[in-house]
Amino acid sequence: MFNNKTVLITGGTGSFGKKCTEIILTRYKPERLIIFSRDELKQFEMSQQFSKEKYPCIRYFIGDVRDKERLARAFQNVDVIIHAAAMKQVPACEYNPTEAIKTNINGAQNIINVAADRKVEKVIALSTDKAANPVNLYGATKLCSDKLFIAGNAFVGHDATKFSVVRYGNVIGSRGSVIPFFQKKKEEGILPITDPRMTRFWITLDQGVEFVLKSLKRMVGGEIFVPKLPSMNIMDLAHAIAPECDTKVIGIRPGEKLHEVMVPRDDALNTLEYDDYYLIMPALELFEASVCRKRCKPVPDDFEYSSRDNPQLLSVEQLRKMI
């Protein structure tokens, strides 16, 4: 899929970007693999693992998705873009709303416009379960970003750049994840719990990258791909990490939900179910004509894919193995 292609990853020095880089370099022979991010220190550190001497195809490109002119330079002769750059820390977005909007919304619009101008073949954007029925600014900006990428297909028309979105849940061990936080608090003997009822969708970094790459292969433009994932309860996670520790309920932080949703009930009429994922269809004629309807079925009208009602609930032992 990526052999002799030029691939660019925005936010390429993040947890997802580094794992995606590792998998692409292991399996494929891209002409160029461009790591686009705004932190020169993280690029320097990443270049120690993925050096130009060992991987001649790799490039490190300093830039910000807010900067349209810089994107125009970076996207020259690029075939595939994986958009992973975002402000994603919920408290930081709540406290700095205009900064989140500049990166997550204005940055998305810049990528769409420049990718279309540069005739990039495919663009796939990473989203989050927090974009479904959002209650915090991070989720709201990502919902807006999702809408922009899907609408981008109507913007460019037939036989042009294709835009799709992947939406999944919490990534185990990623930066800002609850796991390193709990492991640190374990030393103090007490784990702070927001609410004992809280559930979340759970996915490993490898699974997230694999799903994005599969979605890139099968996308026709306009889809939101949602993987079928297990859920976990926060108390089970605490027991898996530190069974000997006490817990203290501190209450939900501003902008948090008790449970997350990846396919809202209002999207059920436009959702198809496949063996291992759901596909939310857009209201685009060009998409309706080309979507693969083999091996799928429409979900019920009242369907909702929620971490609370998910039949796949991880046990303490299963969580411990994943961690």
C-alpha positions as CSV (number, residue, x, y, z in Angstrom):
1,M,0.0,0.0,0.0
2,F,2.8,2.4,0.8
3,N,5.6,1.0,-1.4
4,N,7.1,3.8,-3.6
5,K,4.6,6.3,-2.0
6,T,5.3,9.5,-0.1
7,V,3.5,9.3,3.3
8,L,3.2,12.2,5.8
9,I,2.2,11.9,9.4
10,T,1.1,15.1,11.2
11,G,1.8,14.9,14.9
12,G,4.3,12.3,13.9
13,T,6.4,12.4,17.2
14,G,3.4,11.4,19.3
15,S,2.7,7.9,20.6
16,F,0.6,7.0,17.6
17,G,3.0,8.6,15.1
18,K,6.0,6.7,16.4
19,K,4.3,3.4,16.4
20,C,2.8,4.1,12.9
21,T,6.3,5.0,11.7
22,E,7.7,1.7,13.1
23,I,5.1,-0.4,11.4
24,I,5.3,1.4,8.0
25,L,9.1,1.1,8.0
26,T,9.0,-2.6,8.9
27,R,6.4,-3.6,6.4
28,Y,6.7,-1.3,3.4
29,K,9.2,0.6,1.3
30,P,7.9,4.1,1.0
31,E,9.7,6.6,-1.2
32,R,9.6,9.1,1.6
33,L,8.1,9.0,5.1
34,I,7.7,12.6,6.5
35,I,7.3,13.2,10.2
36,F,5.6,16.6,10.5
37,S,5.4,18.1,14.0
38,R,6.2,21.4,15.8
39,D,8.6,20.1,18.6
40,E,12.2,19.9,17.5
41,L,13.3,18.1,20.7
42,K,10.9,15.3,20.1
43,Q,12.0,15.1,16.5
44,F,15.6,14.9,17.6
45,E,14.8,12.1,20.1
46,M,12.8,10.2,17.5
47,S,15.6,10.5,15.0
48,Q,17.8,8.6,17.4
49,Q,15.5,5.6,16.9
50,F,14.6,6.2,13.3
51,S,17.7,7.7,11.8
52,K,18.2,8.8,8.2
53,E,21.3,6.6,8.0
54,K,19.2,3.5,8.8
55,Y,16.1,4.6,7.0
56,P,17.1,6.8,4.1
57,C,13.4,7.5,3.2
58,I,12.6,9.3,6.5
59,R,12.3,13.1,6.7
60,Y,11.8,15.3,9.8
61,F,9.8,18.4,9.0
62,I,9.2,21.1,11.6
63,G,5.8,22.8,11.2
64,D,2.4,23.5,12.7
65,V,-0.9,22.6,11.2
66,R,-2.0,26.1,11.9
67,D,0.5,27.4,9.3
68,K,-1.1,26.9,5.9
69,E,2.0,28.1,4.0
70,R,4.2,25.6,5.8
71,L,1.7,22.8,5.0
72,A,1.8,23.8,1.4
73,R,5.6,23.2,1.4
74,A,5.3,19.9,3.4
75,F,2.6,18.4,1.2
76,Q,4.4,18.8,-2.1
77,N,4.3,15.4,-4.0
78,V,2.7,13.7,-0.9
79,D,0.4,10.7,-1.7
80,V,-1.0,9.8,1.7
81,I,-1.6,11.9,4.9
82,I,-2.3,10.5,8.3
83,H,-3.5,13.4,10.5
84,A,-2.7,12.7,14.1
85,A,-1.8,16.2,15.3
86,A,-4.1,17.6,17.9
87,M,-4.5,19.3,21.3
88,K,-6.1,16.5,23.2
89,Q,-5.7,17.1,26.9
90,V,-9.3,17.8,28.2
91,P,-8.3,20.3,31.0
92,A,-5.8,22.1,28.8
93,C,-8.4,22.6,26.1
94,E,-11.0,23.8,28.6
95,Y,-8.5,26.4,30.0
96,N,-7.1,27.4,26.5
97,P,-10.2,27.1,24.2
98,T,-8.9,29.4,21.5
99,E,-5.7,27.4,21.2
100,A,-7.6,24.1,20.9
101,I,-9.8,25.7,18.1
102,K,-6.7,27.0,16.2
103,T,-5.1,23.5,16.2
104,N,-8.0,21.1,16.0
105,I,-10.4,23.1,13.8
106,N,-8.4,25.6,11.9
107,G,-5.6,23.1,11.5
108,A,-8.1,20.6,10.0
109,Q,-9.3,23.1,7.5
110,N,-5.8,24.0,6.5
111,I,-5.0,20.3,5.9
112,I,-8.1,19.8,3.7
113,N,-7.4,22.9,1.6
114,V,-3.7,22.3,1.1
115,A,-4.2,18.5,0.5
116,A,-6.8,19.3,-2.2
117,D,-4.5,21.9,-3.8
118,R,-1.5,19.5,-3.8
119,K,-3.7,16.7,-5.1
120,V,-2.9,14.3,-2.3
121,E,-4.5,10.9,-2.9
122,K,-5.8,10.0,0.5
123,V,-6.1,11.8,3.9
124,I,-7.3,9.9,7.0
125,A,-7.8,11.9,10.2
126,L,-7.7,10.5,13.8
127,S,-10.7,11.3,15.9
128,T,-11.9,10.3,19.4
129,D,-14.9,8.8,21.2
130,K,-15.2,12.3,22.8
131,A,-16.4,13.7,19.5
132,A,-19.6,11.7,19.8
133,N,-22.2,13.8,21.7
134,P,-19.4,16.0,23.1
135,V,-19.6,17.6,26.5
136,N,-16.1,19.2,26.5
137,L,-14.3,21.5,24.2
138,Y,-11.8,18.9,23.0
139,G,-14.7,16.7,21.9
140,A,-16.5,19.6,20.3
141,T,-13.4,20.6,18.3
142,K,-12.8,17.1,17.1
143,L,-16.5,16.7,16.1
144,C,-16.1,19.9,14.1
145,S,-12.9,18.5,12.6
146,D,-14.7,15.3,11.6
147,K,-17.4,17.2,9.9
148,L,-14.8,19.3,8.0
149,F,-13.0,16.2,6.7
150,I,-16.1,14.4,5.7
151,A,-17.4,17.5,3.9
152,G,-14.1,17.8,2.2
153,N,-15.1,15.1,-0.2
154,A,-18.0,17.2,-1.5
155,F,-15.6,20.1,-1.7
156,V,-13.2,18.4,-4.0
157,G,-15.7,16.3,-6.0
158,H,-15.0,13.1,-8.0
159,D,-11.6,11.7,-8.8
160,A,-9.7,14.0,-6.3
161,T,-8.4,13.8,-2.8
162,K,-10.3,11.4,-0.6
163,F,-10.9,12.2,3.1
164,S,-12.0,9.8,5.8
165,V,-12.0,9.6,9.6
166,V,-11.1,7.0,12.2
167,R,-12.8,7.2,15.6
168,Y,-11.6,5.1,18.5
169,G,-11.3,5.1,22.3
170,N,-8.6,5.5,25.0
171,V,-5.2,4.2,24.0
172,I,-3.4,2.1,26.6
173,G,-0.3,3.7,27.8
174,S,-0.3,6.7,25.5
175,R,0.9,10.1,26.7
176,G,-1.7,11.4,29.2
177,S,-3.2,8.0,29.7
178,V,-4.5,7.0,33.2
179,I,-2.1,4.0,33.3
180,P,1.1,5.9,33.9
181,F,-0.8,8.1,36.3
182,F,-2.0,5.2,38.3
183,Q,1.4,3.6,38.3
184,K,2.9,6.7,39.7
185,K,0.2,7.0,42.4
186,K,0.7,3.4,43.3
187,E,3.8,4.4,45.1
188,E,1.7,6.6,47.4
189,G,-0.7,3.8,48.3
190,I,-3.9,5.5,47.2
191,L,-5.4,5.7,43.7
192,P,-7.7,8.7,43.0
193,I,-10.9,7.5,41.3
194,T,-13.1,10.0,39.5
195,D,-16.3,7.8,39.7
196,P,-16.5,4.0,40.4
197,R,-19.1,3.7,37.6
198,M,-16.9,5.2,34.9
199,T,-16.3,3.1,31.8
200,R,-14.1,3.6,28.7
201,F,-13.4,2.0,25.4
202,W,-10.0,0.4,25.4
203,I,-7.5,-0.1,22.6
204,T,-3.8,-0.8,22.4
205,L,-1.4,1.4,20.4
206,D,-0.7,-1.4,17.9
207,Q,-4.4,-2.1,17.4
208,G,-5.0,1.6,16.8
209,V,-2.3,1.8,14.1
210,E,-3.5,-1.4,12.5
211,F,-7.1,-0.2,12.3
212,V,-6.0,3.1,10.8
213,L,-3.9,1.3,8.1
214,K,-6.8,-1.1,7.3
215,S,-9.1,1.9,7.0
216,L,-6.7,3.7,4.7
217,K,-6.8,0.6,2.4
218,R,-10.6,0.3,2.2
219,M,-11.6,4.0,2.4
220,V,-13.5,5.5,-0.6
221,G,-13.9,8.9,1.1
222,G,-16.5,10.2,3.5
223,E,-16.6,7.3,6.0
224,I,-16.1,7.4,9.8
225,F,-14.6,4.1,10.7
226,V,-15.3,2.9,14.3
227,P,-13.6,-0.3,15.5
228,K,-15.4,-2.8,17.7
229,L,-13.5,-2.5,21.0
230,P,-13.8,-3.9,24.6
231,S,-14.7,-1.6,27.5
232,M,-13.2,-1.4,30.9
233,N,-14.4,-0.1,34.3
234,I,-12.2,2.3,36.1
235,M,-12.3,0.2,39.4
236,D,-11.3,-2.9,37.5
237,L,-8.3,-1.0,36.0
238,A,-7.3,0.2,39.5
239,H,-7.4,-3.4,40.8
240,A,-5.4,-4.6,37.8
241,I,-2.6,-2.1,38.3
242,A,-2.5,-1.8,42.1
243,P,-4.7,-4.4,43.9
244,E,-3.0,-3.6,47.2
245,C,-3.8,0.1,47.1
246,D,-6.8,1.9,48.6
247,T,-9.0,4.1,46.3
248,K,-10.3,7.6,47.0
249,V,-13.3,9.0,45.0
250,I,-12.5,12.6,43.9
251,G,-15.4,13.3,41.5
252,I,-15.5,13.8,37.8
253,R,-13.4,16.5,36.3
254,P,-15.0,19.3,34.2
255,G,-15.7,18.1,30.7
256,E,-15.7,14.3,31.6
257,K,-18.4,11.8,31.0
258,L,-19.3,8.7,33.0
259,H,-19.4,6.7,29.8
260,E,-18.2,7.3,26.3
261,V,-20.1,6.8,23.0
262,M,-18.6,6.1,19.6
263,V,-21.8,5.7,17.5
264,P,-24.5,8.0,18.8
265,R,-28.1,6.9,18.5
266,D,-28.8,9.8,16.1
267,D,-26.2,8.3,13.7
268,A,-27.8,4.8,13.7
269,L,-29.8,5.4,10.5
270,N,-26.5,6.0,8.7
271,T,-24.4,3.2,10.3
272,L,-23.4,-0.1,8.8
273,E,-22.0,-3.0,10.8
274,Y,-19.1,-5.2,9.6
275,D,-17.4,-8.1,11.4
276,D,-14.9,-6.0,13.3
277,Y,-16.0,-2.4,12.8
278,Y,-18.9,0.0,12.3
279,L,-19.0,2.5,9.4
280,I,-20.9,5.8,9.7
281,M,-21.9,6.9,6.2
282,P,-22.2,10.6,5.2
283,A,-25.0,12.2,3.2
284,L,-22.9,12.3,0.1
285,E,-24.1,11.0,-3.3
286,L,-20.7,10.1,-4.5
287,F,-20.2,8.0,-1.3
288,E,-23.5,6.2,-1.7
289,A,-22.6,5.1,-5.1
290,S,-19.2,3.5,-4.2
291,V,-19.5,2.2,-0.6
292,C,-18.9,-1.5,-0.2
293,R,-22.1,-3.1,1.2
294,K,-20.9,-6.6,1.1
295,R,-20.6,-8.5,4.4
296,C,-22.4,-5.8,6.3
297,K,-25.8,-5.0,7.7
298,P,-27.6,-1.8,8.9
299,V,-27.7,-1.4,12.7
300,P,-31.1,-1.1,14.4
301,D,-32.7,2.4,14.4
302,D,-32.2,2.7,18.2
303,F,-28.6,1.5,18.1
304,E,-26.0,3.2,20.2
305,Y,-22.4,2.0,20.7
306,S,-21.6,3.0,24.3
307,S,-18.9,1.8,26.7
308,R,-21.6,1.4,29.3
309,D,-23.6,-1.2,27.4
310,N,-20.7,-2.8,25.5
311,P,-21.0,-6.6,25.8
312,Q,-17.2,-6.8,25.6
313,L,-16.2,-5.8,29.2
314,L,-12.6,-6.6,30.1
315,S,-12.0,-8.5,33.4
316,V,-9.2,-7.5,35.9
317,E,-7.1,-10.4,34.6
318,Q,-7.6,-9.4,30.9
319,L,-6.6,-5.7,31.8
320,R,-3.5,-6.9,33.6
321,K,-2.4,-8.9,30.5
322,M,-3.0,-5.9,28.2
323,I,-1.1,-3.6,30.5
